[in-house]
Amino acid sequence: MTAARLYAISFGSPDPRRLASFWSGVLDRPIGPGGMTLPPTGDGEIRIRFRETDEPKTGPNRAHFDLTSRSLDDQREIVARALALGARHIDVGQRPEEGHVVLADPDDNEFCVVEPGNNFLAGCGAVGALSCDGSRATGLFWSETLGWPLVWDEGEETAIQSPRGGTKISWGGPAARPKTGRNRVILELIARGEVGGTKTQERRAYVEKTDPDGNEFRVLRSVHDAAGGRDGLMRLAAAWHERVLADEVVSHAFSHGYHPRHTERLAAYWAEALGGPPAYTESYGDETSVVRMHSGNGPHDDMNRRAIDCFDGALADAGLTEEPLRQVLHDYFAWSTLESMNRYHRSADDVPPGLPVPRWSWEGREPQVRPPENRQPD
């Protein structure tokens, strides 16, 4: 089984929102919620994430983007757009006869705008490749880890590509210079099995490892674990409950009383939804029972909006502010409030039986098999 799925190419930056804005403009890709991610917009595109760091750049990056162009005019247009957004020309030893243009983004991350007609990058999309320094052993490591086949393997040079196509990841041979600091550009993974590499540190949200050439990468834990597991979600549920009871609108939902173990039950429900154990389903009920409790009350848009505001405040109260965790938790709660719990305004009897608790991961809602809905017009 493939060990991991690629979640994102991640750039460390002292100003991640500024860098996201730059790359959004260059690639003509929208910025996702939270302002620090360019979500994929089509098959083969890879999520690009910008994480905050105060670590200085100590030398040339070991990985850079190769952007594609359709014509010489298109290449010139991409270069002009990048320069207008804050890029600059740099000299990395490229020869005059080489057709690519080498630039640096506002954080001095190198990238190339490749001339048209490059066969290796044909059909790969706007970001043709993440081009890396690295040995053949590293290329083989990543091919096995991601389950992406080798599309180039000559000497020490390797390249891999998703079976769905899109951006390639290539390694041009061992780095010419020794590594002088932590890599700014890294890969972030979602584990499917045991991921190889050398463990260097463990954090609440991820495990950091290095590949055979010593390049850092991160394996994200489940959202449940990143949020602190049962204890962390209990703190979040308690903080949210305190805030909604103090809110003059949302508190009406609790004006007729609530279960004495409401906070514990809510934490168990969130835990199951976010990748934890199925304690809610085993002890309290299924999704149908939860949705029925929130149905048959007519539209209440202002209450929903204020409940989401209370949740955002509770994230801060519970110390769950690190990205991308904060944004993923916000997105889950907003979806649950505005979609899952907001479908059956007329009657709780319209809620279909046997609904499973929806699962939410770093990439959003996970697909599930569910019975046909009995939704009626409002």
SEGU-212566 format. One record per atom (N, C-alpha, C): x, y, z. Coordinates in steps of 0.05 Angstrom, whole numbers. Each point is the difference from the previous one (the first is absolute). Example, Ala and Ser with C-alpha at 12.3 -4.5 7.8 and 13.67 -1.06 7.14 Angstrom:
REM residues 2
NODE|264|-114|156
NODE|-18|24|0
NODE|18|24|0
NODE|-7|21|-14
NODE|16|24|1
NODE|-15|22|14
END
This chain:
REM residues 378
NODE|17|-24|0
NODE|-17|24|0
NODE|18|25|0
NODE|-9|20|-15
NODE|14|26|1
NODE|2|11|28
NODE|23|9|8
NODE|4|9|27
NODE|-14|26|6
NODE|-2|18|-19
NODE|-10|27|6
NODE|-12|13|-25
NODE|-16|20|4
NODE|-10|17|-21
NODE|12|28|3
NODE|7|12|-22
NODE|12|27|2
NODE|-22|20|6
NODE|2|14|22
NODE|-19|20|8
NODE|7|27|-12
NODE|25|9|1
NODE|7|26|-9
NODE|30|3|-5
NODE|7|17|-18
NODE|27|12|-1
NODE|-1|25|18
NODE|17|1|20
NODE|-2|20|21
NODE|24|18|0
NODE|-5|26|0
NODE|21|21|1
NODE|0|13|27
NODE|23|0|14
NODE|3|16|24
NODE|4|29|-7
NODE|-12|18|14
NODE|1|28|-7
NODE|-4|17|25
NODE|14|23|3
NODE|-6|18|22
NODE|-26|14|-4
NODE|-11|1|-24
NODE|-25|13|-6
NODE|-16|-18|-20
NODE|-12|-22|10
NODE|-12|-20|-18
NODE|-23|11|-16
NODE|-15|19|10
NODE|-23|10|-15
NODE|10|17|-24
NODE|22|15|4
NODE|11|15|-22
NODE|11|-18|-21
NODE|13|-22|8
NODE|11|-19|-20
NODE|-22|-15|-14
NODE|-22|-6|14
NODE|-23|-13|-13
NODE|-12|18|-21
NODE|-2|26|7
NODE|-10|19|-20
NODE|17|2|-25
NODE|26|-1|4
NODE|19|1|-23
NODE|-5|-24|-18
NODE|0|-24|11
NODE|-2|-24|-16
NODE|-28|-3|-12
NODE|-20|10|14
NODE|-27|0|-11
NODE|-1|17|-25
NODE|13|23|0
NODE|1|17|-23
NODE|16|-12|-23
NODE|23|-12|6
NODE|16|-11|-20
NODE|-14|-24|-14
NODE|-12|-17|16
NODE|-12|-25|-10
NODE|-29|3|-8
NODE|-12|23|7
NODE|-28|4|-5
NODE|-17|-21|13
NODE|7|-6|26
NODE|-15|-19|16
NODE|-11|15|24
NODE|-25|-6|8
NODE|-12|14|23
NODE|13|-8|26
NODE|-1|19|19
NODE|10|-6|27
NODE|-23|-12|16
NODE|7|-21|15
NODE|-20|-14|16
NODE|-7|15|25
NODE|-21|-9|14
NODE|-7|12|26
NODE|24|2|19
NODE|3|22|14
NODE|22|4|18
NODE|23|14|-13
NODE|1|1|-27
NODE|20|17|-13
NODE|28|-12|-2
NODE|3|-26|6
NODE|27|-11|1
NODE|3|-26|-17
NODE|-19|-4|-18
NODE|0|-25|-16
NODE|-11|6|-27
NODE|12|-13|-21
NODE|-11|0|-27
NODE|-11|-29|-4
NODE|-26|-4|4
NODE|-10|-27|-4
NODE|2|-9|-29
NODE|1|-26|-5
NODE|0|-10|-27
NODE|-27|7|-14
NODE|2|8|-25
NODE|-25|7|-15
NODE|-6|-20|-22
NODE|17|-20|-3
NODE|-5|-20|-21
NODE|17|-24|5
NODE|-5|-22|-16
NODE|16|-24|2
NODE|29|5|-4
NODE|17|-11|17
NODE|29|2|-4
NODE|12|24|14
NODE|-17|20|8
NODE|11|23|14
NODE|5|-8|29
NODE|21|11|11
NODE|7|-6|28
NODE|-5|24|17
NODE|-12|-5|24
NODE|-4|22|19
NODE|26|13|6
NODE|1|27|1
NODE|24|15|8
NODE|-7|15|26
NODE|15|-5|20
NODE|-6|11|27
NODE|24|18|8
NODE|-7|21|15
NODE|20|18|10
NODE|-2|1|30
NODE|21|-8|14
NODE|0|-2|29
NODE|19|21|11
NODE|-7|10|23
NODE|16|21|12
NODE|25|-11|13
NODE|22|13|-5
NODE|26|-7|13
NODE|17|25|2
NODE|16|0|21
NODE|20|22|3
NODE|28|-9|-6
NODE|3|-24|-11
NODE|27|-10|-6
NODE|10|13|-25
NODE|24|11|0
NODE|11|15|-23
NODE|7|-19|-22
NODE|0|10|-25
NODE|10|-16|-23
NODE|30|1|1
NODE|13|-23|0
NODE|29|-2|4
NODE|15|-7|-25
NODE|-14|-4|-22
NODE|13|-7|-25
NODE|-21|-7|-21
NODE|8|-7|-24
NODE|-19|-8|-21
NODE|-18|-22|9
NODE|-25|1|-7
NODE|-19|-21|7
NODE|8|-26|-14
NODE|-6|-22|12
NODE|4|-26|-13
NODE|-23|-8|-18
NODE|-21|16|-1
NODE|-23|-6|-17
NODE|-11|27|-11
NODE|-8|0|-25
NODE|-12|24|-12
NODE|-20|-8|-21
NODE|-18|18|-6
NODE|-20|-4|-20
NODE|12|5|-28
NODE|-7|-17|-19
NODE|3|5|-29
NODE|-27|6|-11
NODE|-5|25|-8
NODE|-26|7|-12
NODE|1|-4|-30
NODE|-22|-8|-11
NODE|-1|-5|-29
NODE|-11|24|-15
NODE|5|1|-26
NODE|-11|21|-17
NODE|-9|-12|-27
NODE|-20|12|-12
NODE|-11|-11|-25
NODE|13|12|-25
NODE|13|23|3
NODE|12|14|-22
NODE|20|20|12
NODE|17|12|-18
NODE|19|20|10
NODE|-15|24|11
NODE|-22|7|-13
NODE|-16|23|11
NODE|-11|-7|28
NODE|-9|-25|3
NODE|-11|-9|25
NODE|22|0|21
NODE|24|-9|-7
NODE|22|0|19
NODE|7|29|9
NODE|1|18|-20
NODE|5|28|8
NODE|-22|11|18
NODE|-25|-7|-6
NODE|-22|9|17
NODE|2|-10|28
NODE|7|-25|3
NODE|2|-12|27
NODE|23|14|15
NODE|22|5|-13
NODE|23|14|13
NODE|-8|28|8
NODE|-14|14|-19
NODE|-8|28|6
NODE|-20|0|24
NODE|-18|-19|0
NODE|-20|-1|22
NODE|14|-5|27
NODE|19|-18|0
NODE|15|-6|24
NODE|16|24|10
NODE|13|14|-18
NODE|16|23|7
NODE|-18|22|12
NODE|-24|4|-12
NODE|-18|20|9
NODE|-10|-7|28
NODE|-1|-26|7
NODE|-10|-8|26
NODE|22|-1|21
NODE|25|5|-7
NODE|21|2|20
NODE|23|-19|-5
NODE|1|-15|-22
NODE|23|-17|-6
NODE|23|16|-10
NODE|23|-12|-2
NODE|24|13|-12
NODE|16|-21|-15
NODE|16|10|-19
NODE|18|-17|-15
NODE|24|-8|18
NODE|9|-24|-2
NODE|24|-9|14
NODE|18|-16|-18
NODE|25|-2|7
NODE|20|-15|-15
NODE|8|-24|17
NODE|-6|-24|-10
NODE|8|-25|13
NODE|20|-15|-17
NODE|12|14|-19
NODE|20|-13|-18
NODE|-12|-10|-26
NODE|-25|8|-6
NODE|-12|-8|-25
NODE|15|12|-23
NODE|1|-15|-22
NODE|14|9|-24
NODE|-18|16|-18
NODE|11|19|-16
NODE|-17|16|-18
NODE|-17|-16|-19
NODE|11|-22|-9
NODE|-15|-16|-20
NODE|-23|-16|12
NODE|-1|-2|26
NODE|-22|-13|13
NODE|-25|17|-1
NODE|-23|-12|-7
NODE|-24|15|-5
NODE|-16|7|24
NODE|6|-11|23
NODE|-16|5|24
NODE|9|26|14
NODE|-19|13|13
NODE|5|24|15
NODE|0|-6|30
NODE|21|8|14
NODE|2|-6|29
NODE|-7|25|16
NODE|-19|-4|18
NODE|-10|22|17
NODE|0|-9|29
NODE|-4|19|18
NODE|-4|-5|28
NODE|-26|14|9
NODE|-15|-14|16
NODE|-25|12|10
NODE|6|20|22
NODE|-20|13|12
NODE|6|20|21
NODE|15|-10|24
NODE|0|-26|5
NODE|15|-12|22
NODE|27|-11|-10
NODE|8|6|-24
NODE|25|-10|-12
NODE|0|-29|-6
NODE|-23|-13|-3
NODE|-2|-27|-9
NODE|3|-1|-31
NODE|20|-15|-9
NODE|6|-1|-28
NODE|-22|-15|-15
NODE|-6|8|-25
NODE|-17|-15|-18
NODE|7|7|-29
NODE|-8|-18|-18
NODE|6|3|-28
NODE|-25|2|-16
NODE|0|17|-21
NODE|-21|1|-20
NODE|12|-12|-25
NODE|-9|-24|-6
NODE|13|-16|-21
NODE|-11|7|-28
NODE|17|-1|-19
NODE|-8|7|-28
NODE|-20|-20|-11
NODE|-16|8|-20
NODE|-19|-19|-12
NODE|14|-22|-14
NODE|-14|-23|-3
NODE|11|-22|-15
NODE|17|-19|17
NODE|0|3|26
NODE|14|-18|17
NODE|-15|-27|3
NODE|10|-21|-12
NODE|-14|-25|-2
NODE|-4|-13|28
NODE|19|4|17
NODE|-1|-13|26
NODE|-24|11|16
NODE|-6|25|-3
NODE|-22|13|15
NODE|-26|2|-15
NODE|-1|-12|-24
NODE|-24|2|-16
NODE|-24|-13|14
NODE|-22|15|1
NODE|-24|-11|12
NODE|-1|0|30
NODE|20|12|13
NODE|2|-2|30
NODE|-15|23|14
NODE|-10|20|-15
NODE|-14|22|13
NODE|18|23|5
NODE|-10|21|13
NODE|15|25|3
NODE|25|-5|17
NODE|-1|-15|21
NODE|23|-8|15
NODE|9|-27|-12
NODE|19|2|-19
NODE|8|-25|-13
NODE|14|-19|18
NODE|17|10|18
NODE|15|-18|17
NODE|8|15|25
NODE|3|-16|22
NODE|15|9|23
NODE|28|-13|-5
NODE|19|16|-6
NODE|27|-9|-8
NODE|18|1|24
NODE|12|-23|7
NODE|14|-3|25
NODE|29|-9|-5
NODE|18|8|18
NODE|26|-14|3
NODE|-5|-26|14
NODE|12|-21|-9
NODE|-4|-26|14
NODE|10|-23|-15
NODE|8|-20|14
NODE|11|-24|-11
NODE|-21|-19|-11
NODE|8|-20|-15
NODE|-19|-20|-9
NODE|-14|-14|23
NODE|15|-5|22
NODE|-12|-13|23
NODE|-24|16|10
NODE|2|26|-1
NODE|-22|17|10
NODE|-24|-2|-19
NODE|6|0|-26
NODE|-22|-3|-20
NODE|-15|-26|4
NODE|16|-22|5
NODE|-13|-26|4
NODE|-16|0|26
NODE|11|13|21
NODE|-14|2|25
NODE|-28|13|-3
NODE|0|22|-15
NODE|-26|14|-3
NODE|-19|-14|-19
NODE|11|-14|-20
NODE|-17|-16|-17
NODE|-15|-21|16
NODE|15|-14|17
NODE|-12|-20|17
NODE|-19|11|21
NODE|7|23|12
NODE|-16|12|21
NODE|-27|9|-11
NODE|0|13|-23
NODE|-25|12|-10
NODE|-14|-19|-20
NODE|13|-21|-8
NODE|-12|-18|-20
NODE|-1|13|-28
NODE|18|20|-5
NODE|1|13|-26
NODE|22|-14|-16
NODE|-6|-8|-25
NODE|20|-14|-16
NODE|23|19|-9
NODE|23|-12|-4
NODE|22|14|-12
NODE|-6|6|-29
NODE|3|26|-8
NODE|-4|7|-29
NODE|27|9|-12
NODE|21|0|17
NODE|27|4|-10
NODE|19|-13|20
NODE|20|-15|-11
NODE|19|-14|17
NODE|25|-5|-16
NODE|19|19|1
NODE|25|-2|-15
NODE|22|10|18
NODE|19|-18|5
NODE|22|7|18
NODE|-11|8|28
NODE|8|23|9
NODE|-10|10|26
NODE|-25|17|-3
NODE|-10|4|-24
NODE|-24|16|-5
NODE|-25|-17|0
NODE|-20|9|15
NODE|-25|-14|1
NODE|-23|20|0
NODE|-24|-9|-7
NODE|-24|16|2
NODE|-24|-18|4
NODE|-19|10|15
NODE|-25|-16|4
NODE|-24|18|-6
NODE|-22|-12|-5
NODE|-25|14|-6
NODE|-24|-16|9
NODE|-20|14|11
NODE|-24|-14|8
NODE|-12|-15|-23
NODE|-13|-23|5
NODE|-14|-14|-21
NODE|-22|17|-13
NODE|-8|21|14
NODE|-21|18|-12
NODE|13|21|-17
NODE|27|0|-2
NODE|13|21|-16
NODE|6|25|17
NODE|5|22|-14
NODE|5|25|14
NODE|30|4|6
NODE|4|16|21
NODE|27|9|7
NODE|18|-24|6
NODE|24|0|-11
NODE|20|-20|6
NODE|18|9|23
NODE|12|-19|13
NODE|21|6|20
NODE|25|-13|-11
NODE|21|16|-3
NODE|25|-11|-12
NODE|24|5|18
NODE|20|-17|-3
NODE|25|3|14
NODE|23|-1|-20
NODE|16|21|0
NODE|21|2|-20
NODE|27|-10|8
NODE|2|-15|21
NODE|25|-10|10
NODE|7|12|27
NODE|20|-10|14
NODE|7|10|26
NODE|6|30|0
NODE|-7|13|22
NODE|4|29|1
NODE|29|8|-3
NODE|5|22|-14
NODE|27|10|-5
NODE|12|12|25
NODE|-18|10|18
NODE|9|14|25
NODE|-10|-16|24
NODE|14|1|22
NODE|-10|-13|24
NODE|-24|14|11
NODE|-17|-14|14
NODE|-24|12|12
NODE|9|17|23
NODE|-10|25|0
NODE|9|19|21
NODE|-22|8|20
NODE|-23|-11|-4
NODE|-22|7|19
NODE|-25|-17|-8
NODE|-21|6|13
NODE|-25|-15|-5
NODE|-12|9|-27
NODE|-11|-18|-14
NODE|-12|6|-26
NODE|-25|18|3
NODE|-2|20|-17
NODE|-24|16|0
NODE|-23|-14|-15
NODE|7|-14|-21
NODE|-20|-13|-16
NODE|0|-30|7
NODE|-23|-10|10
NODE|-1|-28|9
NODE|-26|-12|-10
NODE|-2|-26|2
NODE|-25|-14|-6
NODE|-14|-7|26
NODE|-27|2|-1
NODE|-17|-8|22
NODE|-17|-23|-9
NODE|-2|-21|17
NODE|-13|-25|-8
NODE|-23|-7|19
NODE|-19|-15|-10
NODE|-20|-13|17
NODE|6|-30|-1
NODE|5|-12|22
NODE|8|-28|1
NODE|-23|-19|-6
NODE|7|-20|-16
NODE|-19|-23|-4
NODE|11|-25|13
NODE|25|-1|5
NODE|13|-22|12
NODE|25|9|14
NODE|20|-17|3
NODE|25|7|13
NODE|18|16|-20
NODE|6|24|7
NODE|17|17|-17
NODE|29|-2|9
NODE|18|-5|-19
NODE|28|-2|6
NODE|13|26|5
NODE|26|0|1
NODE|15|25|6
NODE|11|-1|29
NODE|15|21|6
NODE|12|2|27
NODE|-15|21|16
NODE|-11|-8|22
NODE|-16|19|17
NODE|19|20|13
NODE|-7|26|-2
NODE|16|21|12
NODE|-14|15|22
NODE|-27|1|-1
NODE|-15|13|22
NODE|-29|-8|-2
NODE|-14|3|23
NODE|-28|-6|1
NODE|-14|25|11
NODE|-21|8|-14
NODE|-17|22|9
NODE|-29|-11|3
NODE|-17|16|11
NODE|-28|-8|4
NODE|-13|-5|-27
NODE|6|16|-20
NODE|-14|-2|-26
NODE|15|-18|-20
NODE|25|-6|4
NODE|15|-15|-20
NODE|25|-13|12
NODE|11|-19|-15
NODE|26|-11|5
NODE|18|9|-22
NODE|23|11|7
NODE|19|8|-20
NODE|21|-21|-4
NODE|6|-6|-26
NODE|20|-20|-7
NODE|18|11|-21
NODE|21|-14|-7
NODE|17|7|-23
NODE|3|-23|-19
NODE|3|6|-26
NODE|3|-20|-20
NODE|30|-8|-2
NODE|8|-18|-18
NODE|27|-9|-1
NODE|21|22|-4
NODE|-7|23|-11
NODE|19|22|-3
NODE|-2|21|23
NODE|-16|-7|20
NODE|-1|19|23
NODE|-20|22|-3
NODE|-18|-2|-20
NODE|-20|21|-4
NODE|-24|-5|18
NODE|-8|21|15
NODE|-22|-2|18
NODE|-27|-4|-15
NODE|-18|-15|12
NODE|-28|-2|-9
NODE|-17|-5|24
NODE|-25|5|-2
NODE|-19|-3|22
NODE|-22|-20|-6
NODE|-5|-17|20
NODE|-23|-19|-2
NODE|-21|10|19
NODE|-22|10|-10
NODE|-21|11|16
NODE|-14|-22|16
NODE|-6|6|25
NODE|-16|-18|16
NODE|-29|4|-8
NODE|-18|-17|10
NODE|-29|5|-5
NODE|-7|27|12
NODE|-22|12|-10
NODE|-9|25|11
NODE|-7|-4|30
NODE|-12|-23|6
NODE|-6|-6|28
NODE|25|1|18
NODE|21|-13|-9
NODE|25|0|16
NODE|13|28|1
NODE|-1|14|-22
NODE|12|27|-1
NODE|-14|19|19
NODE|-26|-4|4
NODE|-16|17|17
NODE|3|-8|30
NODE|17|-20|6
NODE|4|-8|27
NODE|-16|-24|9
NODE|-12|-14|-19
NODE|-16|-24|7
NODE|-24|7|17
NODE|-8|-19|17
NODE|-23|4|16
NODE|2|24|18
NODE|23|3|13
NODE|4|22|19
NODE|-2|27|-14
NODE|14|2|-23
NODE|-1|25|-15
NODE|-28|7|-9
NODE|-15|-19|-9
NODE|-27|5|-10
NODE|-19|5|23
NODE|5|-11|23
NODE|-16|6|24
NODE|4|30|7
NODE|25|9|-1
NODE|5|29|5
NODE|-14|17|-20
NODE|1|-8|-25
NODE|-13|16|-21
NODE|-30|0|4
NODE|-12|-23|6
NODE|-29|-2|4
NODE|-8|17|24
NODE|15|-1|21
NODE|-6|16|24
NODE|2|30|-6
NODE|20|8|-15
NODE|3|28|-7
NODE|-23|10|-18
NODE|-7|-17|-20
NODE|-23|7|-17
NODE|-26|2|16
NODE|-4|-19|17
NODE|-25|-1|15
NODE|-2|25|18
NODE|22|8|12
NODE|0|24|17
NODE|-7|25|-17
NODE|12|1|-24
NODE|-5|24|-17
NODE|-29|1|-10
NODE|-11|-23|-9
NODE|-27|1|-10
NODE|-21|6|22
NODE|5|-9|24
NODE|-18|6|21
NODE|0|30|7
NODE|23|13|-6
NODE|2|29|5
NODE|-10|17|-23
NODE|-5|-13|-23
NODE|-9|14|-24
NODE|-30|4|1
NODE|-10|24|-4
NODE|-28|6|3
NODE|-18|-13|-20
NODE|11|-8|-23
NODE|-15|-14|-20
NODE|3|-30|1
NODE|24|-10|0
NODE|5|-29|0
NODE|-10|-13|25
NODE|0|14|22
NODE|-8|-11|26
NODE|-30|-9|-1
NODE|-16|11|-19
NODE|-28|-8|-2
NODE|-2|-30|-6
NODE|20|-11|-14
NODE|-1|-28|-7
NODE|1|-18|24
NODE|10|12|23
NODE|3|-16|24
NODE|-19|9|22
NODE|-20|17|-7
NODE|-17|12|20
NODE|-19|-20|12
NODE|-5|-22|-13
NODE|-18|-21|12
NODE|16|-22|14
NODE|25|6|5
NODE|17|-20|14
NODE|17|-16|-20
NODE|19|-14|11
NODE|18|-17|-16
NODE|10|-22|17
NODE|11|-21|-13
NODE|9|-23|14
NODE|23|7|20
NODE|0|-11|24
NODE|21|7|19
NODE|28|-7|-9
NODE|2|-19|-19
NODE|26|-8|-11
NODE|3|10|-29
NODE|-12|23|-6
NODE|0|11|-27
NODE|29|4|-10
NODE|17|12|17
NODE|27|5|-9
NODE|15|-26|-7
NODE|-3|-20|17
NODE|13|-25|-5
NODE|-10|-14|-26
NODE|-26|1|-3
NODE|-12|-12|-24
NODE|8|15|-26
NODE|1|27|2
NODE|9|16|-23
NODE|29|-6|-7
NODE|17|-2|20
NODE|28|-7|-5
NODE|3|-27|-13
NODE|-16|-20|9
NODE|1|-27|-12
NODE|-9|1|-29
NODE|-21|16|-5
NODE|-9|3|-28
NODE|21|12|-18
NODE|12|22|9
NODE|21|13|-16
NODE|24|-20|-3
NODE|7|-14|21
NODE|22|-19|-2
NODE|-4|-20|-21
NODE|-24|-12|-1
NODE|-6|-20|-21
NODE|1|12|-28
NODE|-11|24|-2
NODE|-1|13|-27
NODE|28|7|-10
NODE|19|6|19
NODE|26|10|-8
NODE|21|-22|0
NODE|-8|-25|-1
NODE|19|-22|-4
NODE|6|-16|25
NODE|-14|5|22
NODE|5|-14|25
NODE|-18|-25|2
NODE|-1|-12|24
NODE|-15|-24|4
NODE|-30|5|-3
NODE|-16|-21|-7
NODE|-29|4|-4
NODE|-15|-1|26
NODE|9|15|20
NODE|-12|-2|27
NODE|-28|12|-1
NODE|-5|20|-16
NODE|-27|12|0
NODE|-20|-20|-11
NODE|6|-12|-23
NODE|-18|-20|-12
NODE|-5|-23|19
NODE|21|-9|13
NODE|-2|-24|18
NODE|-16|6|25
NODE|1|25|10
NODE|-12|7|26
NODE|-25|16|-1
NODE|-3|17|-21
NODE|-22|20|1
NODE|-19|-2|-24
NODE|9|-7|-24
NODE|-18|0|-22
NODE|14|5|-26
NODE|-15|1|-22
NODE|12|5|-26
NODE|-4|29|-9
NODE|7|6|-25
NODE|-3|27|-10
NODE|-29|8|-2
NODE|-17|-19|-6
NODE|-28|6|-2
NODE|-11|12|26
NODE|8|-12|23
NODE|-9|11|26
NODE|9|28|5
NODE|25|6|-9
NODE|11|27|4
NODE|-15|20|-18
NODE|-3|-7|-25
NODE|-13|19|-18
NODE|-29|5|8
NODE|-14|-21|9
NODE|-28|4|9
NODE|-2|19|23
NODE|20|1|18
NODE|0|19|22
NODE|1|29|-10
NODE|12|3|-24
NODE|4|27|-10
NODE|-20|7|-23
NODE|-20|-16|-3
NODE|-19|4|-23
NODE|-27|8|10
NODE|-16|9|-20
NODE|-28|7|6
NODE|-4|27|14
NODE|21|17|-2
NODE|-1|26|14
NODE|-1|24|-19
NODE|-4|-5|-26
NODE|0|21|-19
NODE|27|12|-5
NODE|3|18|-19
NODE|27|12|-5
NODE|9|17|23
NODE|26|0|6
NODE|11|17|21
NODE|28|8|-7
NODE|2|15|-22
NODE|26|7|-11
NODE|18|16|19
NODE|-13|19|14
NODE|16|17|18
NODE|11|-17|23
NODE|-16|-19|11
NODE|10|-17|21
NODE|23|-18|-10
NODE|-2|-10|-25
NODE|22|-16|-11
NODE|25|16|-2
NODE|-2|24|-10
NODE|24|17|-3
NODE|13|6|27
NODE|-17|6|20
NODE|11|6|26
NODE|12|-25|14
NODE|-12|-23|-6
NODE|12|-25|11
NODE|27|-5|-11
NODE|4|6|-26
NODE|26|-3|-12
NODE|20|20|12
NODE|-9|24|4
NODE|17|20|13
NODE|9|-9|28
NODE|-19|-12|15
NODE|6|-11|26
NODE|21|-22|-2
NODE|-2|-17|-21
NODE|19|-21|-4
NODE|28|11|-5
NODE|1|20|-17
NODE|26|12|-6
NODE|13|12|25
NODE|-17|12|17
NODE|11|10|26
NODE|9|-23|18
NODE|-15|-22|-1
NODE|7|-23|17
NODE|26|-13|-9
NODE|6|1|-26
NODE|25|-10|-10
NODE|23|15|14
NODE|-3|26|1
NODE|21|16|14
NODE|1|-6|29
NODE|-23|-3|13
NODE|-1|-6|29
NODE|14|-27|6
NODE|-3|-19|-19
NODE|11|-27|5
NODE|29|-2|-11
NODE|11|21|-11
NODE|27|0|-9
NODE|4|-15|-27
NODE|-22|-2|-16
NODE|2|-14|-25
NODE|1|20|-23
NODE|22|15|-1
NODE|3|22|-19
NODE|21|-5|-21
NODE|15|-22|2
NODE|21|-6|-20
NODE|-13|-8|-26
NODE|11|11|-22
NODE|-9|-8|-27
NODE|15|-24|-10
NODE|-13|-17|-16
NODE|-27|2|-11
NODE|-22|-11|18
NODE|7|-8|25
NODE|-19|-12|17
NODE|-24|18|6
NODE|5|25|6
NODE|-22|19|7
NODE|-19|2|-24
NODE|10|3|-24
NODE|-17|3|-23
NODE|-16|-26|-6
NODE|13|-23|3
NODE|-14|-25|-4
NODE|-23|-3|20
NODE|5|6|25
NODE|-21|-2|20
NODE|-23|20|-5
NODE|8|24|-8
NODE|-21|20|-7
NODE|-17|-10|-23
NODE|14|-10|-21
NODE|-15|-9|-24
NODE|-19|-23|7
NODE|9|-18|18
NODE|-17|-22|8
NODE|-25|10|14
NODE|4|18|20
NODE|-23|9|16
NODE|-19|16|-18
NODE|11|17|-17
NODE|-17|16|-18
NODE|-16|-18|-18
NODE|13|-20|-12
NODE|-15|-19|-17
NODE|-22|-14|16
NODE|7|-10|23
NODE|-19|-15|17
NODE|-24|18|7
NODE|5|25|7
NODE|-21|19|8
NODE|-17|8|-23
NODE|12|7|-22
NODE|-15|11|-23
NODE|-11|-21|-19
NODE|11|-24|1
NODE|-9|-20|-19
NODE|-13|-24|15
NODE|17|-15|15
NODE|-10|-25|11
NODE|-23|5|20
NODE|2|20|17
NODE|-21|5|20
NODE|-21|19|-9
NODE|1|9|-25
NODE|-17|22|-9
NODE|-17|-8|-24
NODE|-6|-26|-2
NODE|-14|-10|-25
NODE|-30|-4|4
NODE|-9|-4|24
NODE|-27|-9|4
NODE|-15|20|17
NODE|-6|23|-12
NODE|-13|21|16
NODE|-29|-7|8
NODE|-13|-15|-18
NODE|-29|-5|5
NODE|-6|-18|23
NODE|14|-24|-1
NODE|-7|-20|20
NODE|24|-19|4
NODE|4|-8|25
NODE|21|-20|6
NODE|-7|-27|-12
NODE|-26|-4|-6
NODE|-8|-26|-12
NODE|10|-3|-28
NODE|10|22|-13
NODE|10|-2|-27
NODE|29|-10|-1
NODE|13|-2|23
NODE|28|-9|1
NODE|1|-31|-6
NODE|15|-9|-20
NODE|1|-28|-6
NODE|12|-16|24
NODE|-8|-25|3
NODE|12|-17|21
NODE|27|-10|-8
NODE|16|-8|20
NODE|25|-14|-5
NODE|23|17|-11
NODE|-1|26|3
NODE|22|17|-10
NODE|25|-5|16
NODE|23|-4|-13
NODE|25|-3|15
NODE|12|28|7
NODE|15|1|22
NODE|13|25|7
NODE|20|7|-22
NODE|-3|24|-12
NODE|18|8|-22
NODE|29|2|10
NODE|19|-8|-16
NODE|28|1|7
NODE|13|24|-15
NODE|18|13|15
NODE|13|24|-11
NODE|30|-3|4
NODE|16|6|-21
NODE|29|-3|2
NODE|13|27|-8
NODE|26|0|-3
NODE|14|24|-9
NODE|-9|9|-27
NODE|-11|-18|-16
NODE|-9|8|-27
NODE|-30|5|-1
NODE|-13|1|23
NODE|-29|5|0
NODE|-16|-24|5
NODE|-25|0|-9
NODE|-18|-22|6
NODE|8|-25|-16
NODE|1|-22|14
NODE|7|-25|-13
NODE|-26|-13|-12
NODE|3|-13|-23
NODE|-24|-13|-12
NODE|-11|-22|17
NODE|-26|-2|1
NODE|-13|-21|16
NODE|-24|-10|-15
NODE|-7|-25|6
NODE|-25|-11|-11
NODE|-22|7|20
NODE|-22|12|-11
NODE|-22|8|17
NODE|-26|-8|-13
NODE|-21|-4|16
NODE|-26|-7|-11
NODE|-12|23|-15
NODE|-18|-5|-18
NODE|-13|23|-15
NODE|-14|18|19
NODE|1|26|-6
NODE|-13|20|17
NODE|-30|1|-5
NODE|-14|8|21
NODE|-29|4|-2
NODE|-5|30|3
NODE|18|16|-12
NODE|-2|29|4
NODE|-25|11|-14
NODE|-15|16|14
NODE|-24|13|-11
NODE|5|29|-5
NODE|-14|12|-19
NODE|4|29|-4
NODE|-8|15|25
NODE|14|22|5
NODE|-6|17|24
NODE|-27|15|-5
END
